[in-house]
Amino acid sequence: MPVKRRRTVAVLAGLLVTGLAAVIGVAWLMGDRDGIPLLPDPERCTARASGSTVVLDLEQAENAAIIAGVAVRRGLPARAVTIALATAYQESDIRNLDHGDRDSLGLFQQRPSMGWGTPAQVRDPHHAAGRFYDALVKIKGYERMQITVAADKVQRSAFPKAYADHEADARALASVLTGYSPAGLNCVVRHDTMAAETLGANGLTKRANAVRTELFQTFGKLPVGGFRPGGIRTGHMEGSTHYDGRAVDVFARPISAENKRRGWAYAQFLVAHADRLGIQTVIFDDRIWTAGFRSDSGWRAYTPPSRDGSSATLRHLDHVHVDVVQD
């Protein structure tokens, strides 16, 4: 290539790189009028609590939320969740592994040959978390033990001190996922186009019913509403997703500090599972999370589209609203 042509190509390449860098810089600094960055964040989850920030991919977030949810169902303290999450971090990086040392499998690398369950069971996050807590609560005074000591008494690890490496992240995640740090979890989730669904026998679409089933599997038989066989036509605002059978309300009544905490545990569990379950919107306690480009902004202030904005129900102070995608 002639020297002059090489110089021209080099100059053009330099201008292109400089221009791209400028665009990225402006997008990063400015964003759009709604506070949504022009360049979207990658799909992932971020938990913030007590000055700590923990970044998870979507798979890790789903598994961590199940580990925490099983503890909430059993009424266990957040300390138990911290111990379980620190253990899962060390054993599997909070991933449901299909391999491990000898016959170890799953989130906690539990061994079927040692009585933790069948191979299929120990790879079921609900079963694995339940068995971990079964063993943990038998340890007298585990709540006051160091993380490494409590975790090792359950796991009998060859490297017990390694659990301490994950203590800070596990504590922050536990605080968020058990509801002690409201609006502390955000997941950036963008759904592909999904086909419309008809109502099932209970008045919910297949996707909405899967959300209900997932909540029950993790938290037990929760009080839910906003649907009925044949569908509903009244009782909600105009255009409500309840009329399409795409929404479920999870009640946290009466309004109290404890029920508010549980409500945030449900709400943030749903955000953690938004990608897999096709969840579009979660509303609770004057806050709203929405999938798509708005999910970059996390939880936002929610204003009821009604004149009676002081209503506890319209402000979603006594229930968590969740709806699913339908295009």
ChimeraX attribute file (.defattr): number of C-alpha atoms within 10 A of each C-alpha:
attribute: neighborCount
match mode: 1-to-1
recipient: residues
	/A:1	6
	/A:2	6
	/A:3	8
	/A:4	9
	/A:5	10
	/A:6	11
	/A:7	12
	/A:8	11
	/A:9	12
	/A:10	12
	/A:11	12
	/A:12	12
	/A:13	12
	/A:14	12
	/A:15	12
	/A:16	12
	/A:17	12
	/A:18	12
	/A:19	12
	/A:20	12
	/A:21	12
	/A:22	12
	/A:23	14
	/A:24	14
	/A:25	12
	/A:26	14
	/A:27	16
	/A:28	15
	/A:29	11
	/A:30	13
	/A:31	14
	/A:32	12
	/A:33	8
	/A:34	8
	/A:35	11
	/A:36	19
	/A:37	19
	/A:38	17
	/A:39	16
	/A:40	17
	/A:41	14
	/A:42	12
	/A:43	16
	/A:44	19
	/A:45	22
	/A:46	19
	/A:47	24
	/A:48	20
	/A:49	20
	/A:50	11
	/A:51	6
	/A:52	12
	/A:53	15
	/A:54	15
	/A:55	17
	/A:56	18
	/A:57	16
	/A:58	21
	/A:59	17
	/A:60	21
	/A:61	26
	/A:62	23
	/A:63	23
	/A:64	28
	/A:65	26
	/A:66	24
	/A:67	31
	/A:68	30
	/A:69	29
	/A:70	23
	/A:71	23
	/A:72	23
	/A:73	16
	/A:74	12
	/A:75	9
	/A:76	16
	/A:77	14
	/A:78	22
	/A:79	19
	/A:80	24
	/A:81	27
	/A:82	25
	/A:83	31
	/A:84	27
	/A:85	31
	/A:86	27
	/A:87	32
	/A:88	27
	/A:89	23
	/A:90	19
	/A:91	23
	/A:92	18
	/A:93	17
	/A:94	24
	/A:95	21
	/A:96	21
	/A:97	17
	/A:98	15
	/A:99	12
	/A:100	14
	/A:101	9
	/A:102	9
	/A:103	14
	/A:104	22
	/A:105	25
	/A:106	25
	/A:107	30
	/A:108	28
	/A:109	27
	/A:110	26
	/A:111	19
	/A:112	16
	/A:113	12
	/A:114	10
	/A:115	8
	/A:116	17
	/A:117	17
	/A:118	14
	/A:119	17
	/A:120	12
	/A:121	17
	/A:122	27
	/A:123	22
	/A:124	17
	/A:125	22
	/A:126	18
	/A:127	17
	/A:128	23
	/A:129	25
	/A:130	18
	/A:131	18
	/A:132	22
	/A:133	21
	/A:134	12
	/A:135	13
	/A:136	22
	/A:137	15
	/A:138	11
	/A:139	13
	/A:140	10
	/A:141	10
	/A:142	18
	/A:143	16
	/A:144	9
	/A:145	14
	/A:146	13
	/A:147	25
	/A:148	21
	/A:149	17
	/A:150	25
	/A:151	28
	/A:152	19
	/A:153	15
	/A:154	19
	/A:155	18
	/A:156	11
	/A:157	15
	/A:158	8
	/A:159	10
	/A:160	18
	/A:161	13
	/A:162	17
	/A:163	25
	/A:164	18
	/A:165	14
	/A:166	20
	/A:167	20
	/A:168	15
	/A:169	20
	/A:170	26
	/A:171	21
	/A:172	22
	/A:173	32
	/A:174	30
	/A:175	23
	/A:176	27
	/A:177	33
	/A:178	28
	/A:179	27
	/A:180	19
	/A:181	21
	/A:182	23
	/A:183	24
	/A:184	22
	/A:185	28
	/A:186	22
	/A:187	30
	/A:188	26
	/A:189	28
	/A:190	19
	/A:191	15
	/A:192	11
	/A:193	9
	/A:194	10
	/A:195	8
	/A:196	11
	/A:197	17
	/A:198	12
	/A:199	17
	/A:200	16
	/A:201	12
	/A:202	13
	/A:203	23
	/A:204	27
	/A:205	21
	/A:206	18
	/A:207	21
	/A:208	25
	/A:209	21
	/A:210	15
	/A:211	24
	/A:212	21
	/A:213	13
	/A:214	17
	/A:215	20
	/A:216	15
	/A:217	16
	/A:218	22
	/A:219	18
	/A:220	15
	/A:221	12
	/A:222	15
	/A:223	12
	/A:224	17
	/A:225	15
	/A:226	20
	/A:227	20
	/A:228	14
	/A:229	12
	/A:230	13
	/A:231	19
	/A:232	15
	/A:233	12
	/A:234	10
	/A:235	10
	/A:236	13
	/A:237	13
	/A:238	11
	/A:239	8
	/A:240	15
	/A:241	18
	/A:242	27
	/A:243	20
	/A:244	20
	/A:245	29
	/A:246	28
	/A:247	30
	/A:248	24
	/A:249	21
	/A:250	22
	/A:251	21
	/A:252	24
	/A:253	14
	/A:254	12
	/A:255	14
	/A:256	12
	/A:257	9
	/A:258	13
	/A:259	18
	/A:260	23
	/A:261	19
	/A:262	21
	/A:263	26
	/A:264	27
	/A:265	25
	/A:266	28
	/A:267	27
	/A:268	29
	/A:269	27
	/A:270	23
	/A:271	29
	/A:272	32
	/A:273	22
	/A:274	28
	/A:275	22
	/A:276	13
	/A:277	18
	/A:278	22
	/A:279	26
	/A:280	24
	/A:281	20
	/A:282	25
	/A:283	24
	/A:284	30
	/A:285	22
	/A:286	16
	/A:287	18
	/A:288	22
	/A:289	27
	/A:290	26
	/A:291	24
	/A:292	16
	/A:293	18
	/A:294	19
	/A:295	24
	/A:296	24
	/A:297	19
	/A:298	22
	/A:299	22
	/A:300	15
	/A:301	11
	/A:302	16
	/A:303	13
	/A:304	15
	/A:305	11
	/A:306	11
	/A:307	7
	/A:308	10
	/A:309	12
	/A:310	11
	/A:311	12
	/A:312	14
	/A:313	14
	/A:314	21
	/A:315	21
	/A:316	21
	/A:317	23
	/A:318	22
	/A:319	30
	/A:320	24
	/A:321	21
	/A:322	28
	/A:323	25
	/A:324	24
	/A:325	23
	/A:326	17
	/A:327	8
